[in-house]
């Protein structure tokens, strides 16, 4: 993928579908919350594309490993999925975070969940 190429809705959905498939095949139950530009693309149709996906997810290791495989397969940058949204949340214990500003992170007054199989 070229650095200038953006991730549109279709590409994001494909990437998340592949990520979910990889995790399911490994018996990993993952949890992923999308924020920022990707949330605007997927949930609110407020923009056409984003450069990356700022998210909170767990378990970190298996999700990152599967995301890197998806990156190779789809020609995405290795960091297409990152945990940069963690700066908007406060951790209580290692591996556990509680979001205090979800609405601010999503840049919306309404709250909407997006789920992938």
Secondary structure, DSSP 8 states (H G I E B T S, - for coil): --TT--EEHHHHHHHHHHHHHHHHHTT---EEEEEHHHHHHHTS--SSEESSEEEEEESHHHHHHHHHHHHHHHT--TTSEE-GGGGGEEEEETTEEEES-HHHHHT-SS-------
